[in-house]
Amino acid sequence: MNTLYRHWLILRMIPRRGTGIATTEIQSRLKVEDGIETTLRTIQRDLIDLETLFPIISDGKKPSGWKWSDDAANIDIPNMDPVTALTFTLAGQYLNRMFPKGMLSALAPYQKTAKHRLESAIEAKVASWPNKIRVMSRNLATIPPDVSDELAEKVYNALLEERRFTASYRTVGGRESTYREVNPLGMVFVDGLTYLIASINQHVDPILLLLHRFQSIELLDTPVTIPDDFNLDEWVEELLTFPVGETIRLKARFSRKTDIQRLKESPLSEDQKVKELPDGLFELTASVEDTLQLRWWLNGFGSRVEVVAPASLRQEYVELADAYAKMYRPE
């Protein structure tokens, strides 16, 4: 039993990445961390025995460094349960681009274990769950821009380690700008695009920088400075909805019953109200934020919606309707 326990402790010490762990370090940690005194020769024999049972390898140097092989699955005691296996499998499918590659490599053994666990699961319904769900967007699908793996990894690391960096950045107009110091504060993923939220040079106010527009990056030893009033959720909500004004009381008439039915199932606001009119129309009122996002949403209904109030928003659509009429009217 003592040998089994020592083997288990040694397996837990062996790293998955890097140069490996030497037998002298294993001996020291067994004594300091677990109160087990043993000889280097015993540890060497232990490692040779474990090598025949587990995918651990020696780097062949003297002193030897031991690590798990790159393709080794994670070994859990107790074994990974089906729900945990599902979580790692789905995370691999949908969250990969939200992690630095270094962190992804640390998750790889767990994902491999999860794959094996589901493939060997007696619960066939659990094993087939990843084939039964998909995450989709109603936005028009576009091809995501190419992002250099090396540059993306540097940005991720800067954000993770809270370090500033210098950068060359291409603007939307094609002009290349050099930033002496980029102070990363957060990251947001929007429909295939990755935005870095950061302040630039001596400026305090954050701006949005698209990840694929970075041309070169060099990490600095200067730590990140986070403004006292910076709140990522509030900042993203305010900026990415493209605010125009304050909260408004929207009144709009819909001509298709299915549109209004969907809005009953998923309301715009807590105070939303729907009234059926005598002429077959449906009038909706709701308190909403006055944003460009609201306008894009209304535009998606085309001629099936008429904006009634507020008057300023209705006037915008009167002018838009005139512009469309001129655009599409035959010569």
N, C-alpha and C positions, 0 to 999 in steps of 0.2 A: 504493500500500500504506500510506503514511503517513496518507493521508486516511481510508482504511478503518479503520485502527487508532484514529485520533482519534475517528471517529464511534462506534466501539464503546465507547471510554472515556466519551464524553459520554452515551451511552445508559445506561451503568451508573450515572452520577451522578444521573440524573433521578429524583426521588422519586415514589412512588405516592400519597402523602398529604401534606397540609399546604399551605403557600403556594407551593411550587415553588422552583426554584433559578434564581438570576440568572446572566446571562452573565458578569458580573464574578467570581462565585464559581467558575464552571466554568473560567474563564481561570486563576484562582489555583490551583485544585486540579490542573489539568493541569501547571502548572509545578512545584508543590511535590511532588505525589505521583508524577508520571510523567516529569518532566524535559522536558516539551514546552512550548516557548514559541510562542505564536501571538497574533494580534490579536483584539480584540473583534469586529471586522467579520467575520473569518473564522469565528468561533464562531457569529455570527448567521446567516451563510450556511449553515453546517453544520446549524443547528437548523431552518432553513426547508426544507432538503433532506430532513432526517430526518422532518419533519412530513408529507411526502408519502408516506412509506413506512411509518411507524410511528404508532400511536395516541398521540402526544404532543401536548399543547396548551399554548398560552400564555395567561396570565391577562389579557393586554391592557394591563397596567399598564406604567409606566415607572419604573424598569427592569423589563423583563418577567420573570415567573417561569414556569418551565417544569416540567410534571409529566406523568405518564402519565394518560390519561383513566380515569375511574372503572371503565369496563367493559373495560379493556385486559387481555388475557391476559398471563401471564408469558412472557418470552422467554428461553429457556435456550440456552446454547452450551456443550456439545453439547445436542441436543434431548432432552427428557424421555423416558426409556425406558419401556416398558410396565409394568414392575414398579413404578417410582416413580409412574407415573400411577395405577395401581391403589391404591397406598398413600394418595395424596391423596384419591382418590374415596371410599374406605372411611372415611378419617378424617372426611370431610365428613358421611358418613351416621351415624356412631356416636359421634363425639367432640365434636360441636359444642357441647353444653351444658357441656363441661368447660373451655372456653376463654373468657376475656373477649372481648367483641365487638371491641375494638380489635385484639386478636391475630387474631381470625377474619378481619377485613378484610384483614390482611396476608397471610393464607393464600388469600384469594379468587382472586387472579390465578393461583396455582399450581393451584387446583382447577379453574379455567376451562381452563387449559392441559391439565390431565389429562383433562378431559372431551373436548376436541378431539382429544387424542392417541389416546384410546381409540376415539372415533368414526371416526377415519381409520386406525386400525390395520389392517395387513394380516392380523395374527394375529387372526382372528375369535373364536377361543376365548378369547383374553385379553380382548378387548373386551366379551365377554358375561359375564365372571366376576362383576361386581357383581350381575347378575340371578340368580346361582346360589347365593348364600349369604345367610343371615339370622342375626342374633343374637337369641336368645329367652331368656326367663326362665320357670321353672316356677312361680313365684309367681303368685298370683291378680292379674290385671291390674287396676289402679285408675287413675282419671284423675288425672294429676299436678296438684298445686295451681298456681294462677297465681302467677308471680313477676314483679314489676315489672322491666322491662328496665333502667330507670335505677338502681334500687336494687341489682339484681344486679351491674350493671357497677361500681358503687361498691365493693361487697364484693370483687369480683374484683381490682379495682385496689389496694385496701387490702392484700390478701394478696400480690399481685404486687410491690408497691412497699414492702412491709413497713412499713405505716403504721397507727397506731391510728385509731379513729373513735368518735364519739358515735353513739348509736342509740336509737330508740324501738322497743320490741319487744313483740309481743302474745304472751302465754303461752297454753298450751293451754286454760286456763280462761277466756280472753278478757280478762284483765287486762292493761293496758298498762304496761310498765315502761320507765324511762329509764335507760340505761347511760351514765355519764360517759365511760368509756373501755373500748372493746372492743379486746382485744389478739389479733388473728387469728394462728393457728398452722398451720392446715391446712384442707382441705376433703375431704369424702367423699360419694360418690354411692351411694345405696342405694334400689333399686327405685323410681325416679321421684322420690325426695326428695333434696334437697341439704342437707347439714349443714355448718355452719361450726364448726370446733373453735377455741375461743377462751377466754381468761381474761377475767374481768369486773372492772372497777374495780380495787380494791387486792388482789383475790384472786389467788392463784398457780395453783391447780388449774384445769385446763381443763374446760370443759363443752361440750355440744352445743347449737347454735342452728340452728333450721330457717330456711333462707333466705327462704321465703315468709312468715314471720311478722314480718320487719322492716317497720316502718312508715315510718321516715325514717332517713337516715344523713348524717353530715357528716364528711369526712375531716379528720384532724388532722395536724400536722407532727411529732407525737411518734412516734419509731421503735418498732417492735415489740421486745418483750423475749422471747427464747426461753429457757425454763428449761434448765439444763444436762442434766437427766435426761429431757428430752422426746424421745420417739421416736415418730413418727407411726404407723408400722406396728404397733408394740407397743400403742400407745394405742388405735388403732382396733380391733385384734383383741380387746383386753380388754373394751372398752366395748360394741361392737356385737354381740358374741355373748351379752351379758347373763350374765356369770358368776354361778354360784350357789356353787360350791365348787371343790375341787381336782380333779385327774385321778382318774377312777374306772374300775373294770373292769366294763364293761357286759356283762350276760348277758341275752339276749332270745331268745324262741322265735317263729319265723315259721311261718305255716301255708300260705303261698303260695310255690311254688317260684320263680316269676318274680321275686318280691321279693328272694329270697336270691341269685338269679343276677345281678341288677343290682349287689348288694353285693359279689359276687365280682369283678365287672368293675371296680367303683369302690369299693374298700374304705374303711372308716371310719378305719383305722389300719394301720401296718406290721405290728402283731402280731395282726391280726384272724384269727380261726379260725372255721370253720363245721363243724358236726357234724350228720349226718343221724340223727334219732331213729327208733326202731322204729314209732312211731305216725304217721309221715308228716310230722312237724314237723322244723324245722331250727333248731338252736341256734347262735346267734352270740355270740362273746365278742370284745371289743375294748377297748382303753384309749382313753377319750375324755374331753374336758373336760366337767365338770359345769356345764352352762349351760341357760338357757331355750331357746336355739336347739336343743339336743338334745331337749328336751321337745316343741317344735313339730314337729320331724322325726318323733319317735315317734308323735305324735298323728295325723300324716298317714296312718299305716298302719291306724288304727282298730282294729277287732277282729282284724286279721290279725297282730298282734304282742302278745306277753305279756312284760312286764318281769319277769325273775326275780331279778336282782341288779344293784346292791347293795340290801340290805334297805330302806334309807331311800327309795330311788327307787321300789321296788316298792310300799311303803306309800302313797306319793303316788298311784300309779295305782289302788290298792285304794279309796282315798277318792274319787278321780275317778270310778271306775266306779259307786260308790254314789251319787254326786251325779247322774250321768247317769241312773241307774235311777230315781231319785226324780223327775227332771225330765220324763222321757218316759213314766213309768208312767201308765196311764189312771186317772182319778179313780175 
